[in-house]
């Protein structure tokens, strides 16, 4: 009876695999047939088809205009002896570009799906492993200081840089036993640090890196089929590797412990899947440059469109990525023909977020997320934390302030000002000192609130997108006004911050301010801002140099009024933080626990979000969107013994102020008479600290 029921339930009789089939062949066969498991009747899957249809229509217009009446089949069969320029253009440029676009989108979509599966985090993407910034940094260094390396080829250098960055991430994650959170945290450190170094190089050598910046934006122009065929073979090999990993990867949904009990070598499988994802990303970088957001958006859009199972996501994520990048490229080409960019070159990789962000944000309310994925384990405490370090940090802050006021470098070398000289220098140096103190404290408070609220040690102010929203306003003022007025920039930053906050609140209310939803919205806003900045940086507009100054953040242009206003807001934030201690302690244990002890979860998250957003906005006006201080200060505070919320907030604020004041002073001394921006120095200074803390936490466990 049971056998008859089982046969009736199955759509077709099952057939035992032939003994001649190898494991690899069976896995590949299973991978090819996974598309049948997808519920194509879901109406939301029509979104993916709509992307492809719209892109195909735009491509058809391009081909028709280029052929000028010639046969399309003639263009397909064209060779180098063909005399028709339009036919040659279609055969050797337009069609290879479309094919390259589809392959790159599919590769990044598959890479993102693999990473999100093994890390069990919807925020994971190819950028997480540092391949993009590692490759770009290597090429920047080779272009400026090691031009002989360029003889090896740009592809080789990009692969070497990406692989080196990946190894650093794995080294950091190994101290955390290759846990998903350890990999993400290590990748964030490498991304921020490599990005900061690249930005510092571009500030000093802006003119010499113009061509590299265009390549870094993801240029898809093609002049033949050879690169496309090469990438196609590499993608096929990586897809075969992903197929072999399908069965063990499908068990990751049950958790590491269950997967181990079922015989899965979790560490090795996770490493193999990440290697495949990194290889896919590196191959794309080597061929066309940096293309962001596709690896994040494609798997999420596929899941939002109905691909719930892993086998469905492994099929539809590459298809979604291919369609999304194809449509983006066609939109960029259409806008370029219409002269919307004033003859400037806009790389497709810089514009991917412009198309993907509205789609992702529009479908985000339908995303089903697991509750408290990070908070389930509760807050982590370091054993034998050195409590004596907290007073030491507090004593160092006034010493750093005195150093900033009294010690400086001049044409004849370093000098120490006397008391009489300091009195004359107060008018010039105190606003910079106050601005650095306030910015550091505000970023540290915002970072602590976000990490405590979400129980996620990788949360930082820039993740919310508030700093990026403020910079949107400043960029709008920069490119629409005739004069660069600091007050106008501050007003633009406030307006952009307020608009971003309204968007966050609107989405947050629909999800009771769930941290995962807010992080996704924040990352989408940041990705959109990075796309705009990348387009402007690669456009050749002379105002891009001013934009770089705004991005890296400098206290040089801070007026006394802005500095004292930021200081007042910092004092207000520090005065309010004791009232949030109970909320932060409860939210770190999860939503259910917080609600059971009487915490109004939605209202508490809204209040904490508002405080973090306003703190980030005030700091962005001073030091730009680089908020590495907001990530590292809470970690150092916890490592120094501040385990409870309120002590951690105050110690983190002290550390943030100390780090920013030190960065401000070093920025004035290192490259005198030039000044290196405070935000950039703080990022470079804080990177080694966070790397050391990640390693120490893993070793002590």
N, C-alpha and C positions, 0 to 999 in steps of 0.2 A: 504493500500500500504506500509506504514511504517512498519507494522507488518510483512508483507511478506518479505520485504528486510532484516529485522532484523533476521528473521528465516533463510533466505538463507545465511546470513553472518556467523552464528554460526555453528560450526562443528557438534553439536548434540543438540537435544532439551533440554533446561534447565528444571530441575525438582526442584520444591520447596522442601526444606529440610523438613524431617519429624518432626512433633512437638515433637517426642520422643527424638530427637537428642538434647543433651545439647550443650551449647556453647563450652565446652572443647572438646567434641567429634567432633564437626564440625571443630574446629581449628586443631585437630590432623589429621582428614581426609584431610583437605586442605593442611597440611604440607606434608603428604605422597604423595599426587598427584602433588606436585610442580615440580617433576622431569620431568613431561610431558611438562612443560612450557619452558624447556631449549632447545635451538636450537642445537641439537646434530649433525646437519649437518655441523656445523662450524668446519673447519679443525684444528683449533687451539686446540680444545678439545682433539685431538689425543695425545697431549703432556701429559695430565693426564693419559690416558690409557698407554702410553709408560712407564711412571714411574712405574705403577703397573705391567706391563708385565715384565719389567726388574727385578723388585724386586722379582716377582714370580719365574722367572728363577733361580735367585741366591738362593732362598729358596729351590727350587726343588733340586738343586745341594747339598745343605746342608743335606736335608732329605735323598737323595740317598746315600750319603757318610756315614751317621750315621747308616742307616738300613743295609748296607752291604749285600744286596740281600733279606732281609726280606720283607714281605708284608707291604705295607703302611696301608692297612685296618686293619691289625693286630695291628699296632701302634696306630691307632685311638681307638681301643677297648681294649687297654692294661690296666692292673691294677697293683697293687703293688706286686702281686704274680708272675708276669712275670719274667722269668730268663734272657731274652735277654737284654743285656745292651743297645744296639742300639735302640731297641724298646722303652725301658724306657726313653732314652734320648730324643727321638722324642716326645713321649707322654707327658712327664712332664717338658720338657725344651724348645725344639725348637718350637713346636706348641703354647704353652702358650706365648712364647716370641713374636711370630708373632701376635697373637691375642692382646696382651698388646700393641704392637707397633701400630697396627691399631686403637685401642681405644684411645690411647693417642694422636695420630695425629689428629683423628677426633674431639676429645674434644678441643684441642687447636685451630684447624681450625674454629670450630663453635664459640669458645670464641672470636677469632680475628674478625670474621665477625660481631658478635654482637657489639663489641666495636667500630669498624670502622663505623658501621651504626649509632649508637646513638651519637657518637662524631663527625661524619661527617669529619673524618680525616684519610687518608690512612696510617698515621704513627702510629696509635693506635694499641696496641697489649696487650696481658695479662701482660707483664712486666710493662705496663703503670700504673697499679693500685698497683704496689709494692708487689704483692703476692710472686713472686719468691725471691726477696731480703729479704722480711720480714720473710719468712719461713726459709731461710738459716741463717739469723742473729739469729733467735730464737734457732735454733739447735746449732749454734756455741757457744752462751752464755751458753746453757744447758750443752754442752760437757765440757766446761772449768770450769765454776763456779757453775753450778747447776746440777750435775750429777744425783741427785735424781729425777729430772724432767723426765729423760729418762725412768723411770718406767712407765710413762703414755703412752709411745709409741711414736715412731718418727712421726707417722701420726698425732697424736693429737697435738703434738708440732708444726708441720708444718702448720696445719690448724689454730692453734691459732695465730701463727706469721703472717701468710698471712692475716687473718681476722683483726688483729690489724693494720697492715700496710694499709689495705683497709679503715679502719675507719679513720685513719689519713688523707688519701687522700680525703675522703668524707668531713671531717671537714674543710680542706683547700678549697675544691671546694664549700662547702656550703656558705662560705663568698663571693664566686663569683656567687651565685645563681645557683649552679650546672650546670654552662655553660660548653659546651664541652672544651673550652680552659682552663677553671679553673680546670677541672678534669685532663687534660693532664699536666698542669703546676704543680699541686699538686702531681701527680704521678711521674713526673720527679724529684721533690725535694726529695720525699721519696725514690725513687730508688737510687739516687746519695748518699743520706745520709746513708741509710742502707748498700749500697755497700761499702762506705768508712769505716764505722765501722767494717764491716766484714773483709775488707782488713787489717785494723789495727790489729784486733785480729789474723788474720792469720800470720802477720809479727812476732808478739811476740810469738805465739804458733804454729809455722809452723808444727812441727813434730806431735803434738797431733791432728791436724785436717786433717791428710792425708786421713784417711778413709772417713771423711765427705766431703772432696773435690772430691773424686771419686763419692760419692752419689750425690753431687751437680752438677756433670757433666751430670747427667741423665743416670743412669745405668739401662738397660732394662732386665737384667738377671732374669730368673724365675725358680722356682723349684716346680711348681704346678699350678693348675687352680683356686684356691680360690681367689687370688688377681685380676685375670682377670675378674672373674664373679662379684666380688664386684664392680670393676670399671665400668663394663658394666651396672649394675643396676643403678649406679649413673648417668652415661651418659644418659641412657634412661629417667630418671626423668628430667634432665636438658634439654634434647631435647624437652620433652613435655612442659616445661616452655617456651622455645623459640617459640614453635608453638603457644602457647596462646598469645604471644606478637607480632605475625607476623603482624596483621592488623594495630595496632597503630604504629609499627615501620616503616611500609611502608610509612607512612605519614611524616616521618622525612626528606625525600628527599626534600620536599617542604619548609622546614625551620620551626623553632620553632613557629613563629607567625602564619603561616598558619595552622600548626597542632593544635595550641590552638583554633583557630577559628573553626576548625572542631570538637572540643570537646575532644581532646586528653589531658590528664593530663601529660604534657611533663615531668615535674620533676619526677613524680612517675614512669612513664614508663621508663625513662632513668635510674633511680635508680634500677628498677626491672631487666632491661636488663643487667646492669653492675653487679648486684648481681649474675645472672645466669652465666655470663662470669667468674666472680671471683670464683664461686663454681666449675666450670669446671676446672679452672686452679689449684685451691687448691687440688682437688681430684687427679689430675695428679701428683702434687708435692708430695703429701702424699704417693703415690704408688711407683714412680720411680725417684723422684728428679726433678731437674731443666732441662727443655728442651726449649731452646730458639729458636727464629727466626721462628718457625712454625706458631705461631699466627700472625706474620706479613706477612710472605710470602704466606701462603695458600690462604687467601682471595684475595690478589693482583694477584696471579697466576690464580685463578679462574676467576677474572674479566678480566684479560688479555686474558684468553682463551675463552671468549665470554659470561660469566655469568654476564649480565648487571643488570637484575632486582634483587630485594632483595630476592624473593623466590628462584631464581636460585642460588644466592650466598649462601643462607642458606643450600642448598643441596650440591653444588659443593665445597664449602670451606672445610667442613669436609672430603669429599672424597679426595680432593687434599692434605690436611694435612696428612691423613692416608697414601696415596701413597708416599708422600715425606719422611715421617719419616720411612716408611717400607724400601724404597730404601736406605736411609742413613744407617739404621741399618745393612742391608745386605752388604753394601760396607765396613762398619767398620769391620764386622765379616770376610769378605773375606780378607781384608788387614791384619787383625790380624793373620789369618791362614798362610798367606804368610810371616809372621814375618817382616812386613814392619816397625813395631814400636819397634823393638828390645826387644820384650817380655814385653813392657810396657802396662799398662791397659789404653785403650782409651774408655771413655764413649761415648755412642751414642749422648747424648744431646749436647756434646761439638762439634760434627761434623756435626750437621744439617745444619749450614750455609755453609759448604763446598760444599754441593750439591745444596742447595737452592739459594745461591747468584748468581752463573752463570746463572741459569734459570731465576731468577728475573731480573738481569741486561740485559740479552739478549732480554727479552720481554718488557723491560721498555720503549723503544721508541714508542711502540704501545699504551701505557697507555693514556687514555683520562682523563685529569684533569680539574677541574673547575677553571677558571681564578680567581686569586687573592682571594682565599677563605678566607684568613685572612686579606687581605688588604682592603676588601670591606668596612669594617666599619671605615677605616681610623685610624690614630693614636689616642691613648687614652691619655688623659691628666688628671693628678691628680689635684683636686681642692685644692686651697690654699696650694700649695707646699711650704715647708719651704725653701725659697731662702737663708736664712742666713746660712744654713748648708754647702753650697759649700765652702765658705772661711774657715770654721772650718775644713773641710776635708783637705784642702790644708795646713793648719797650723799643722795638726797632722803628716803629712808625714815626715818633717825634725825631729820632735821629735821621731818618730819611728826609723828613721835611727840612731839618736844619741843613743837611747836605745839599738839598735842592736850592736853598736860598743863598748859601754861603760859598759853595765850591762851584767853579765854572772854568771853562777853558777859553783862552783867548789866543791872539796871534803869537804871543810869546810862550804859551804853554798853560798849564793849570795854575790857578790862583785861588786863594782863600780870602774872602772879603772880611774886613774888620767890622766891628759893630757900627761904626759911623758909615761905612760903605753900604752895609746891609740896609740901614735906614733909608738911604737914597735909592736902593734897588727894590724896596718893597712894592712901590707903585707898579713896577714892571713884572716882577716875578710872582707876587702873591696871587694875582688872578689865575695864572697858569697852575700854580700849586693847588689852589682851591678847586679849580676845575678838575685836575687829576684826582684829587682826593674824592670829590663828589662822584665822578664817573666810576672810579673803581669800587666805591662802596655801593653805588646803585646797581652796577652789574652783578656784584657778588650777592646782594640781597635778592635780585631777580633770579639768579641761578639757583640759589638755595631754595627759594619758594617753589620753583618749577621742579627741581629734583625731589623735594619732599612731597609735593602735591601728587606727582606722578609715580613716585617710588622708582624713578628711572635715573640712574647716575649719569646717563649720557644727555639728559635734558639740559639745555642752556638757552639764554634769551634769544639767540638768533634762530633757534628751532621754531619758536612761535611766529616768526616772520614779522614781528613788530619793528625790529630794527630795519629790516628790508622795506617795510611799508613807509617808515620815516624817510629812508633814503629815496624812495620813489618821489616823495614830495620835494625833497631837495633837488633831485635830478630835474623834475618838472620846472622848478624855479630857475635852475641853471640854464636850461635850454629854451626858456620862453622870455626871460628878462634880458635887458640890455646891459645891466650892471650887476656885478656880484656884490650884493649887500648882505652882511651877516644876519641882520634882522629878518630879511626876506627868506634866507635859507632856514632860519630857525622856525619861522612861521610855516614854511613848506613842510618841514619835518613834523611839526605838531599836527598839521592837517593830514599828512600821510599816516601818521600814527593813529590818529582818531579814526580815520576810515578803516584801517586794518583792524582796530579794536572793535568797531561796529560789525565788521564781517565775522570776526572771531566770536563775538557774543551771539550773533544771529545763528551761526552754526552750533555754537556751544549749547544754547538753550534747547535745541532739538535733540541733543544727546546728553543732557544733564552735565555738560562740560566734561565729558569723558576725555581723559588725557590723550588717548590714542587718536581720537578724532581731531582734537586741537593740534596735535603734532603733525598730522597729515595736512591739515589746512595751512599750518605754518610753513611746512616744507614746500607746499605748492606755491605759496606767496614768495618764499625765498627763491625757488626755482624760476619763477616768472621774473623776479628782479634780476637774478643772475643772467637770464636770457637778454633782458634789455641792456644790462651793462656790457655783456659780451658783444652784442650787436653794435653798441656805441663805440666800444673800444676797438673793434675791428673795422669800423666805418671810415677811419681816417679823419674824422672831425677834429679840428684843433681844440675844441672844448673837452675832449677826452682826457687831456692832461689835467685839467681842473677836476674832472670827475675822479681821477686817481687820487688826488689830494684829499677829496672828501671821503673816499673809501678807506684810506689808510688811517685817517683820524689824526688830527694834530691840535694841540692846545694853543698853537701860535696865533690863530685867528680868533680865539675866544675873547669876547668882550667882558669887562668886569660885571656887567649886569647879568649876562648869561651864567657866568661862573657862580655868582652869589645866589642866583635863583636855583641852580642845580644843587648847591650846598644846602639851601633851605629845604628842598625836596628830599634830599638824602637824610637830613635830620628828622623830617616828618616820617619818612619810611621807617627809620630806626625806632622812632617813638611808637609807631603803630604795631610793629612786629611782635611785641609780647602778647598782644591780643590774639594772635594767630597760632600760638604755640599748641593749644589743644587740638585745633583743626589739623595742623600739620602732623602731629603725632598719630592721630586717628586715621587720617587719609593714607599714611604710609603703610597701614595694615590692611588696606583694601576697602572697597566701597561698602561691603556688607558689614564689616566690623565697625566702620565709622558710623553708619546709619544706626547700628544696634546700640551705640553709646550716646545717641542723641545728636549727632552732628548733622546739620542740614547740608547734605552733600552738594547739591546744586548751588545753593547760595554761597557755601564756603569756597567752592572752586571758582565761582564768579568773582568773589572778592579778592581771592589770591591772584587770579588772573589779571584783574584790574590793577592791583598793586605792582605786579611784575611788569605789566605792559607799560605803565607810566614811568617806572624806574628805567626800563630799557630805552624808552623814547628820550628821556632827559640825557642819558649817557650817550645816545647816538648822535645828538647834536654836537657833543664835545669830541668824541673819539671815533665816530663812524660806526658802522655795523659790525666791526670786529669785536666780538664779545667773548674771546677766549678766557678772559678773567672770570666771567660768569660760569664757566665750566670748571675751571681749576680751583678757584677759591673755596667752594664748598668741600671739595675733596681734601684739600690741605687742612681745612678746619676739622673735618672728621678725623683725619689721620693724627691731628694734634690733640685729640682727646675730647672735642666738642661733639658729643653723641646726641644730645637732646636738641630739639628744634631751635629754641630761643638762643641758647649758648652758641650753637652752630651759626645762626644768623649773624650775631654780633661779631664772632671771631672771623667769619667769612668776610664781613664788611671791612674789618680791620686789615685782613690779608689783601683784599681787593684794592683798598686804598694804598697799602704799602707797595703792592706790585705796580700799580699805575704811577705812583710818584717816582718810584725807581726807574720805570720805563721812560717817564718824561725827562728825568735828569740824564739818563744814558743817551736818549735821542738827541740831546743838545751837545753831548761831548764826543760821541763816537766819530762822526764825520764832519767835525767843525771845519769850515764855517757853515756847511750845510746842516740841516736839521732832519733827522729821521723821525717820522710821525710816532706819537705816543702809542696809538693803538697797535701799530705794526710791531714796535719794539716789545710791547706787552705780550703779543702773541709769540714772538720769537723767544722771549724770556720765559714764558710759562710752559712752552712745549716740553722741554727737558724735565721740568718738575712733574708734569702729569705722567710722562713716560716712566719716570722713576717710581712714582706712586703706584702706577698700575703693576709694575714689576714687583714691587715690595709687597703689595697686597696678595699677589698670587703666590709668592715664595713663602710668606708667613702662614698661608693656609696649608 
